[in-house]
Amino acid sequence: MSTQRGRLTRAQRRALDTLLPSYEQRATPYPRPAPLGVEIGFGMGEALEQWALAQPDWNLLGIEIYPSGVGALLNRLEQAGFENVRVAVERAEVVLEERLAPSSVREFRVLFPDPWPKKRHHKRRLLQPAFISMLAHRLEPGGALYVATDWAPYAEWALENLSAEPLLVNTSHGFSARDDRRLVTKFEARGKRLGHDIFDLCFTRRPETS
Ligand SMILES: C[S@@+](CC[C@H](N)C(=O)[O-])C[C@H]1O[C@@H](n2cnc3c(N)ncnc32)[C@H](O)[C@@H]1O
């Protein structure tokens, strides 16, 4: 696991060393079958913790490659005593490809993905057409994909890519109203401080597809 970005606090390091095996998706199965919700790029994990509080009857998976954020989430999970949350410390593209079955996810949340504003970096953006197709195939028919961003050009680009995916249907015309189930994340707060508008997108998988 890379530690390039962000220095780990002692508590985050301890969490990664001692708690990760109990929460790692591959190592520890969920205690019971339940609808599956997946947050991709959960950052410091505050929204995922809130999701777990709001939906204790679901199984949740957080995917993140940023070690400080994983450590921070593990500490939150331990303190709250959640048994229905797992983490995968790997690129989401790999986790979806190798570890999530088709039609197995009730809801994906992608909150404030890295915007990669420079044109030559656009290929690094997460919501590429091929990745969107993978998200769509992992959703249950009728399942939902939520995206939020504070970067207007990313929002337009994501709307175009999501609208082009044949398995998905936009639940709004264009952008959606803010999903108030969502906590204000670190990056949403940062975007607001910078005076950015926030854009929400919600697509569902066509119910008749399997
Ligand atoms: C801009 S931050 C947003 C974090 C958090 N969702 C928030 O709103 O505060 C984007 C996060 O996505 C993670 N990330 C970027 N590419 C990823 C990938 N391919 N798989 C999983 N996580 C990724 C980064 O490590 C980072 O923590």
The ligand as an SDF file (V2000), in Angstrom:
LIG
                    3D

 27 29  0  0  0  0  0  0  0  0999 V2000
  -11.0630   14.5810   -3.8560 C   0  0  0  0  0  0  0  0  0  0  0  0
  -10.9950   13.2270   -2.7770 S   0  0  0  0  0  0  0  0  0  0  0  0
  -12.6510   13.1520   -2.1040 C   0  0  0  0  0  0  0  0  0  0  0  0
  -12.7170   12.4030   -0.8040 C   0  0  0  0  0  0  0  0  0  0  0  0
  -14.1040   12.3510   -0.1400 C   0  0  0  0  0  0  0  0  0  0  0  0
  -15.0400   11.5830   -0.9370 N   0  0  0  0  0  0  0  0  0  0  0  0
  -14.6360   13.7240    0.1340 C   0  0  0  0  0  0  0  0  0  0  0  0
  -15.6430   14.1030   -0.4890 O   0  0  0  0  0  0  0  0  0  0  0  0
  -14.0810   14.4170    0.9900 O   0  0  0  0  0  0  0  0  0  0  0  0
  -10.9890   11.8430   -3.8990 C   0  0  0  0  0  0  0  0  0  0  0  0
  -10.6230   10.5290   -3.2220 C   0  0  0  0  0  0  0  0  0  0  0  0
  -10.6960    9.4630   -4.1680 O   0  0  0  0  0  0  0  0  0  0  0  0
   -9.6180    8.5750   -3.9410 C   0  0  0  0  0  0  0  0  0  0  0  0
   -9.3700    7.8760   -5.2010 N   0  0  0  0  0  0  0  0  0  0  0  0
   -8.8630    8.4190   -6.3310 C   0  0  0  0  0  0  0  0  0  0  0  0
   -8.7860    7.4890   -7.3070 N   0  0  0  0  0  0  0  0  0  0  0  0
   -9.2630    6.3360   -6.7640 C   0  0  0  0  0  0  0  0  0  0  0  0
   -9.4200    5.0100   -7.2870 C   0  0  0  0  0  0  0  0  0  0  0  0
   -9.0690    4.7160   -8.5440 N   0  0  0  0  0  0  0  0  0  0  0  0
   -9.9200    4.0700   -6.4610 N   0  0  0  0  0  0  0  0  0  0  0  0
  -10.2710    4.3880   -5.1760 C   0  0  0  0  0  0  0  0  0  0  0  0
  -10.1330    5.6130   -4.6480 N   0  0  0  0  0  0  0  0  0  0  0  0
   -9.6420    6.5680   -5.4300 C   0  0  0  0  0  0  0  0  0  0  0  0
   -8.4800    9.4680   -3.5090 C   0  0  0  0  0  0  0  0  0  0  0  0
   -7.4950    8.7680   -2.7750 O   0  0  0  0  0  0  0  0  0  0  0  0
   -9.2020   10.5100   -2.6680 C   0  0  0  0  0  0  0  0  0  0  0  0
   -9.2360   10.1640   -1.3080 O   0  0  0  0  0  0  0  0  0  0  0  0
  1  2  1  0
  2  3  1  0
  2 10  1  0
  3  4  1  0
  4  5  1  0
  5  6  1  0
  5  7  1  0
  7  8  2  0
  7  9  1  0
 10 11  1  0
 11 12  1  0
 11 26  1  0
 12 13  1  0
 13 14  1  0
 13 24  1  0
 14 15  1  0
 14 23  1  0
 15 16  2  0
 16 17  1  0
 17 18  1  0
 17 23  2  0
 18 19  1  0
 18 20  2  0
 20 21  1  0
 21 22  2  0
 22 23  1  0
 24 25  1  0
 24 26  1  0
 26 27  1  0
M  CHG  2   2   1   9  -1
M  END
$$$$
